[in-house]
Amino acid sequence: MDTQTLLMANVLLFALYAGVMLVNARTVGSTTGAMQFAGANLCRGAALLLVDMKWLHVVPPGLVQALTGMLAVGGLVLLHQSFAELLERGPMMRWVQIGMMAAITLGGVWLLMFPQAAPRMAALLYGVLGVQLVVIAAVVFRFSGEEMGLPGWLTGLALSGYAVVQLMRAMVTTRYGRPEFPAQNAEMTQIWLVGLLLSSAAIAFGYMALSTARLRVELMWRAQIDELTGLLNRWALKRAVMQEIQRSKRSKSEVAMLMMDLDGLKEVNDATGHACGDVVLQAVAGVLQETVRAQDSVGRVGGDEFCVLLPETSLTEAMTVAERLRAEVEELVVQYRGDTVRVRASLGVTSSSISGLSSQALMDHSDLALYRAKRSGKNMVMAASLEERHEDEKESDQVMMRRQRPRLGGEHAG
């Protein structure tokens, strides 16, 4: 394939990638980084188109090369921004890209003043593009995360490979004026255009794959998180409990659970409205997250009821944690529209030494202890007892016996 055909193929593909991304963003309803990605492709395509416009020789010498360089560098600035937005990194290493843009702008001005410096300007441009691509690849590699693993690595490799090609172009251009330069430059141009064709395709599909992976992660996250408090919801907490029980069985370690219910939230809702109650719930959720360890799981399991799973924790240690949480909630002061709001908390605690390694038993026994705390005066911590476990087991046995008892008028009735 000749150079002219490769060049036009790249221009058309850049336009196609930009159009597909805009349509995809409009269809899915997410524009995070999509506009920048489309703009990046349009800028890079326009830069290639300028290279192919032979009739532009009528303009001042060096102007076409200066515009080409600024469009190419500007396109990679937008590409960097699109990946940074997609991976939620915001201004990550943006100063490097801004510095590269400033350098190429100064180089363009220099070229307009001294057109004979075109080879040096070309070498500068290719070097700048190579550095930009390395920076973008670093952002993709660093922040793709496990959830976006394979698409992130493939996109990063495509960016890195094209960065190598640009740096090779810069090295070849520094040999301008030598006898071997024309042949080396022609060969390098073919390598560049083929590399651009392959890398731009890989980057475009990689970006779309990362967008899809990010959307999937976001949906999974929303499915597990209580929207008001940011804590785990009941389903996600139950899953965490089951996973921790399996781990505890393998490691022969103890696991504890505490259930917490707010005292007085109904009165707050009645007096100041549910919006104030929501603020209180968010404040309490913040206290829970700040007080427990990183390995502990905190969830909201009801209107004003919270549950905390404590791995590798005995009943005594869990009681200490529960008392600390009770005291933190008691000291919590929430300001809402000029009103000072305070609540208290009652907590019930159990551990696998009492309830065994059963998710349902842990929840049931901590719940029973919680309601004993409520009945005993509120704003206190109560631990589950072996008597509650025996009563629970006795009740379960009675249910099983009733299920196994033969019905009257069975198969032998005449």
Secondary structure, DSSP 8 states (H G I E B T S, - for coil): --HHHHHHHHHHHHHHHHHHHHHHHHHH---TTHHHHHHHHHHHHHHHHHHH-GGGGGS-TTHHHHHHHHHHHHHHHHHHHHHHHHTT-TTTTHHHHHHHHHHHHHHHHHHHH-GGGHHHHHHHHHHHHHHHHHHHHHHHHHHSTGGGHHHHHHHHHHHHHHHHHHHHHHHHHTTTTSTTHHHHHHHHHHHHHHHHHHHHHHHHHHHHHHHHHHHHHHHHHHHHB-TTT-SB-HHHHHHHHHHHHHHHHHHT--EEEEEEEEESHHHHHHHH-HHHHHHHHHHHHHHHHHHS-TTSEEEE-SSSEEEEEEET--HHHHHHHHHHHHHHHHH--EEETTEEE--EEEEEEEEHHHH-S-HHHHHHHHHHHHHHHHHTTSS-EEE--HHHHHHHHHHHHHHHHHHHS--TT-TT--
